[in-house]
Amino acid sequence: MTSAKNAPVCVLGTGLIGGSLLRAAAAAGYDGWGYNRSAAGAQAARADGFDVTEDLTTTLRRAAETDALIVVAVPMPAVGHILSAIATFAPGCTLTDVVSVKEPVAAAVHAHGLADRYVGGHPMAGTAESGWAATDPELFRDAVWAIGVDEGTHAESWSRVVRLALDCGAVVVPVVAAEHDRAVARISHLPHVLAEALAAAGAAGGELALGLAAGSFRDGTRVAGTAPDLVRAICEPNSAALLEVLEETLRVLGSARDSLRAEQSLADLVATGHDARKRYESARRWEITDVRPGASNWLEDLRAAGKRGGVITRLG
Amino acid sequence: MTSAKNAPVCVLGTGLIGGSLLRAAAAAGYDGWGYNRSAAGAQAARADGFDVTEDLTTTLRRAAETDALIVVAVPMPAVGHILSAIATFAPGCTLTDVVSVKEPVAAAVHAHGLADRYVGGHPMAGTAESGWAATDPELFRDAVWAIGVDEGTHAESWSRVVRLALDCGAVVVPVVAAEHDRAVARISHLPHVLAEALAAAGAAGGELALGLAAGSFRDGTRVAGTAPDLVRAICEPNSAALLEVLEETLRVLGSARDSLRAEQSLADLVATGHDARKRYESARRWEITDVRPGASNWLEDLRAAGKRGGVITRLG
């Protein structure tokens, strides 16, 4: 049995996030290897000196033999298939994931009987690019990494997952799955939806409008450049939470439309939006100290701290 | 009478756009001076060595005496006051503006009897900052500058305005006022509206949501950091065109909501948005050559070229 610190990492899916994680972990001194569904992706990783193959079975047997931390880094639609293989070949390993939504992953993990050693994760990092070619060992530097503190979380497994996130350069926000999913609907999935709608509105103005477009349009549509399948794989599994905030936003925009029509005024929308942006700009992370995994009320305490903007920057 | 090339420039309003224009023109060898309503703003400009005062009358008398090109660079709500003064003290000068909307300015110019030598303009540049402190002589470098080619445009005045824009480092898109206003509703004013709504949705998620926010939220809300009065002064005078595209966007988002609810699918929205963004990314400016102000059909030819994405990069 290896020590938690030096336990190897087995990454399943070496696209932008999984591949960057494998590189960041290697740079931090972890022994690591991976699996990738596409031969071309695995080949690209091997060309950069990483041990990545298309052989899921062998990859997982090695994880089981070495007590590796397994990281599921495939899009949501592929999660079920990967969990089936884990349940067959490495059911005893500590398990985390970097999927953009947490409740559906947790439900699938439970359905596959893998809940005991599972701790959900979601690094808030990415670009409009995808695939091994876009990977970067520094992708998680100073990023926020959401890590589950749901009821029943196993303290040792949790510590291993948190340590990996910290070693990749991130800070950790402790959050339960349902709250994570509601939060990311607001700050990740809604931005995708609005960016797609804005891009469509601009292009409907033809060459003239696109030719006049400057910074506000470029920034506001940036994530519409993300591959469509990836955007759908990120947003659609979070439909319920996304629907709620999309309805809310339709009401806000509908009121702005009414006010613009009746009084040529955007006063309320602009005041609210500007206050909100200032609140975002001035939000300061604070460090959650004295984290004691397994101590009395540790999960409740971490949940409360995460809700108030606290982050974990080190483990004792 | 000075030659067009060396004719001085009189800038009314030395905030971000007007102040940057004064600096860029000076750097390009123009003699220039300005007026600013606030004493603090004028003082800041003078501290940087620019001839800017709060005395509108004297500023305009000097423009009349030197046949200067007058640039109106105040927000739309202040345009009427400025035009009254021009009509009184410098009615014969060539006149342009850098206001974000063109039909309301043109209407005000007509109402003040100043239409003969007026050529509307709008440099597509800016930041979330404002005031003299934010000015930058390089603000217009490689930016697009929309310049009017409306019926009745005076060829010599038009050439002077185009030359100023080119000398500031911009390329020129020829466009009539109504089409300009419809285009900027799509690529400038709607981005502001959506950014405000997105910021509000994020902040409604509290510290947790704001703490998890990463690139997509930061970029999508950037322009919500602009001063509320400035956003309103930019968007509200273009209410009619903005309403049209806001209605269109509400329909697009409403369809996405329906599809998400019924089928957990964002397929249509994401496909449309991604195509649109790719079209924007791949749009290439092409140079309108052989521009002959005053020649037969010159305005029609320039209008047609502008619609197809053409830009003017030099004058013969």
Contacts between the chains, C-beta under 8 A, distances in Angstrom:
chain1	res1	chain2	res2	distance
A	124	B	212	5.5
A	124	B	213	7.5
A	124	B	214	4.1
A	125	B	214	6.3
A	125	B	215	8.0
A	126	B	214	7.4
A	126	B	215	7.2
A	127	B	215	7.6
A	143	B	214	6.8
A	144	B	211	6.5
A	144	B	212	5.8
A	144	B	214	7.0
A	146	B	212	6.1
A	173	B	208	7.4
A	173	B	211	5.9
A	173	B	212	6.2
A	175	B	208	6.5
A	175	B	212	7.8
A	179	B	208	6.4
A	180	B	212	7.6
A	182	B	205	7.0
A	182	B	209	7.9
A	183	B	205	5.2
A	183	B	208	5.1
A	183	B	209	4.1
A	183	B	212	5.2
A	184	B	209	8.0
A	184	B	212	6.4
A	186	B	201	5.1
A	186	B	202	5.2
A	186	B	204	7.0
A	186	B	205	4.2
A	186	B	209	4.8
A	187	B	202	4.9
A	187	B	205	6.7
A	187	B	209	5.1
A	187	B	210	7.3
A	187	B	212	5.8
A	187	B	213	4.0
A	187	B	214	7.5
A	187	B	216	7.5
A	187	B	217	4.3
A	188	B	212	7.7
A	188	B	213	7.8
A	188	B	214	7.2
A	188	B	216	5.7
A	188	B	217	7.0
A	190	B	198	6.3
A	190	B	201	5.5
A	190	B	202	7.9
A	191	B	198	6.1
A	191	B	216	3.9
A	191	B	217	5.4
A	191	B	219	7.9
A	191	B	220	4.3
A	192	B	216	6.6
A	192	B	270	8.0
A	193	B	253	7.1
A	193	B	256	6.3
A	193	B	266	7.1
A	193	B	269	6.8
A	194	B	194	4.9
A	194	B	197	7.4
A	194	B	198	5.6
A	194	B	220	6.3
A	194	B	253	7.9
A	195	B	216	7.4
A	195	B	220	6.3
A	195	B	273	6.7
A	195	B	277	7.8
A	196	B	256	7.9
A	196	B	266	7.8
A	196	B	269	5.0
A	196	B	270	5.6
A	196	B	272	6.9
A	196	B	273	2.6
A	196	B	274	7.1
A	196	B	276	7.9
A	197	B	194	7.4
A	197	B	249	5.4
A	197	B	252	5.1
A	197	B	253	5.5
A	197	B	256	7.3
A	197	B	269	6.8
A	197	B	273	6.6
A	198	B	190	6.3
A	198	B	191	6.1
A	198	B	194	5.6
A	198	B	249	7.6
A	198	B	273	7.9
A	199	B	272	8.0
A	199	B	273	4.5
A	199	B	274	7.6
A	199	B	276	3.8
A	199	B	277	4.3
A	199	B	280	6.7
A	200	B	252	6.1
A	200	B	269	7.7
A	200	B	272	4.8
A	200	B	273	5.2
A	200	B	276	4.8
A	201	B	186	5.1
A	201	B	190	5.6
A	201	B	245	5.5
A	201	B	248	6.4
A	201	B	249	5.4
A	201	B	252	7.5
A	202	B	186	5.1
A	202	B	187	4.9
A	202	B	190	7.9
A	202	B	276	6.4
A	202	B	280	6.4
A	203	B	275	7.4
A	203	B	276	3.5
A	203	B	279	5.1
A	203	B	280	6.6
A	204	B	186	7.0
A	204	B	248	7.2
A	204	B	276	7.8
A	205	B	182	6.9
A	205	B	183	5.1
A	205	B	186	4.2
A	205	B	187	6.7
A	206	B	307	7.1
A	207	B	283	6.7
A	207	B	307	6.6
A	207	B	308	5.6
A	207	B	309	3.7
A	208	B	173	7.4
A	208	B	175	6.5
A	208	B	179	6.4
A	208	B	183	5.1
A	208	B	306	6.3
A	208	B	307	5.2
A	208	B	309	7.2
A	209	B	182	7.9
A	209	B	183	4.1
A	209	B	184	8.0
A	209	B	186	4.8
A	209	B	187	5.1
A	210	B	187	7.2
A	210	B	279	6.7
A	210	B	280	5.1
A	210	B	283	4.7
A	210	B	309	7.5
A	211	B	144	6.5
A	211	B	173	5.9
A	211	B	283	6.5
A	211	B	285	6.5
A	211	B	306	8.0
A	211	B	309	4.9
A	211	B	311	7.2
A	212	B	124	5.5
A	212	B	144	5.8
A	212	B	146	6.1
A	212	B	173	6.2
A	212	B	175	7.8
A	212	B	180	7.6
A	212	B	183	5.2
A	212	B	184	6.3
A	212	B	187	5.8
A	212	B	188	7.7
A	213	B	124	7.5
A	213	B	187	4.0
A	213	B	188	7.8
A	213	B	280	6.5
A	214	B	124	4.1
A	214	B	125	6.3
A	214	B	126	7.4
A	214	B	143	6.9
A	214	B	144	7.0
A	214	B	187	7.5
A	214	B	188	7.2
A	215	B	125	8.0
A	215	B	126	7.1
A	215	B	127	7.6
A	215	B	222	7.9
A	215	B	223	7.8
A	216	B	187	7.6
A	216	B	188	5.7
A	216	B	191	3.9
A	216	B	192	6.6
A	216	B	195	7.4
A	216	B	222	7.6
A	216	B	223	4.7
A	217	B	187	4.3
A	217	B	188	6.9
A	217	B	191	5.4
A	217	B	280	7.5
A	218	B	280	7.9
A	219	B	191	7.9
A	219	B	219	4.4
A	219	B	220	7.2
A	219	B	222	5.3
A	219	B	223	7.5
A	220	B	191	4.3
A	220	B	194	6.3
A	220	B	195	6.3
A	220	B	219	7.2
A	220	B	220	5.8
A	220	B	222	8.0
A	220	B	223	7.5
A	221	B	273	7.7
A	221	B	276	7.6
A	221	B	277	5.2
A	221	B	280	6.7
A	222	B	215	8.0
A	222	B	216	7.6
A	222	B	219	5.3
A	222	B	220	8.0
A	223	B	215	7.8
A	223	B	216	4.7
A	223	B	219	7.5
A	223	B	220	7.5
A	224	B	273	4.5
A	224	B	274	5.9
A	224	B	276	6.9
A	224	B	277	3.9
A	225	B	274	7.3
A	225	B	277	4.9
A	225	B	278	7.3
A	225	B	281	6.7
A	226	B	274	7.6
A	227	B	274	7.6
A	228	B	270	4.6
A	228	B	271	5.7
A	228	B	274	4.8
A	231	B	266	7.2
A	231	B	270	5.0
A	231	B	274	7.5
A	232	B	265	7.5
A	232	B	266	5.6
A	232	B	267	6.7
A	232	B	270	5.7
A	235	B	266	5.7
A	236	B	260	7.5
A	236	B	264	5.2
A	236	B	265	6.4
A	236	B	266	6.0
A	237	B	264	8.0
A	239	B	260	5.4
A	239	B	261	7.7
A	239	B	264	4.4
A	242	B	260	6.5
A	243	B	257	6.7
A	243	B	260	5.6
A	243	B	261	5.8
A	245	B	201	5.5
A	246	B	253	6.9
A	246	B	256	7.3
A	246	B	257	5.2
A	246	B	260	7.0
A	247	B	257	6.6
A	248	B	201	6.4
A	248	B	204	7.3
A	249	B	197	5.4
A	249	B	198	7.6
A	249	B	201	5.4
A	249	B	253	7.5
A	250	B	250	6.8
A	250	B	253	5.9
A	250	B	254	6.5
A	250	B	257	6.5
A	252	B	197	5.1
A	252	B	200	6.1
A	252	B	201	7.5
A	253	B	193	7.1
A	253	B	194	7.9
A	253	B	197	5.5
A	253	B	246	6.9
A	253	B	249	7.5
A	253	B	250	5.9
A	253	B	253	7.4
A	254	B	250	6.5
A	256	B	193	6.2
A	256	B	196	8.0
A	256	B	197	7.3
A	256	B	246	7.2
A	257	B	243	6.6
A	257	B	246	5.2
A	257	B	247	6.6
A	257	B	250	6.5
A	260	B	236	7.5
A	260	B	239	5.4
A	260	B	242	6.5
A	260	B	243	5.6
A	260	B	246	7.0
A	261	B	239	7.7
A	261	B	243	5.8
A	264	B	236	5.2
A	264	B	237	8.0
A	264	B	239	4.4
A	265	B	232	7.5
A	265	B	236	6.4
A	266	B	193	7.0
A	266	B	196	7.8
A	266	B	231	7.2
A	266	B	232	5.7
A	266	B	235	5.7
A	266	B	236	6.0
A	267	B	232	6.6
A	269	B	193	6.8
A	269	B	196	5.0
A	269	B	197	6.8
A	269	B	200	7.7
A	270	B	192	8.0
A	270	B	196	5.7
A	270	B	228	4.6
A	270	B	231	5.0
A	270	B	232	5.7
A	271	B	228	5.7
A	272	B	196	7.0
A	272	B	200	4.8
A	273	B	195	6.7
A	273	B	196	2.6
A	273	B	197	6.5
A	273	B	198	7.8
A	273	B	199	4.5
A	273	B	200	5.2
A	273	B	221	7.7
A	273	B	224	4.5
A	274	B	196	7.1
A	274	B	199	7.6
A	274	B	224	5.9
A	274	B	225	7.2
A	274	B	226	7.6
A	274	B	227	7.7
A	274	B	228	4.8
A	274	B	231	7.5
A	275	B	203	7.4
A	276	B	196	7.9
A	276	B	199	3.8
A	276	B	200	4.8
A	276	B	202	6.4
A	276	B	203	3.5
A	276	B	204	7.8
A	276	B	221	7.6
A	276	B	224	6.9
A	277	B	195	7.8
A	277	B	199	4.3
A	277	B	221	5.2
A	277	B	224	3.9
A	277	B	225	4.9
A	278	B	225	7.3
A	279	B	203	5.1
A	279	B	210	6.8
A	280	B	199	6.7
A	280	B	202	6.4
A	280	B	203	6.6
A	280	B	210	5.1
A	280	B	213	6.4
A	280	B	217	7.5
A	280	B	218	7.9
A	280	B	221	6.7
A	281	B	225	6.7
A	283	B	207	6.8
A	283	B	210	4.7
A	283	B	211	6.5
A	285	B	211	6.4
A	306	B	208	6.3
A	307	B	206	7.2
A	307	B	207	6.6
A	307	B	208	5.2
A	308	B	207	5.6
A	309	B	207	3.7
A	309	B	208	7.2
A	309	B	210	7.5
A	309	B	211	4.9
A	311	B	211	7.2
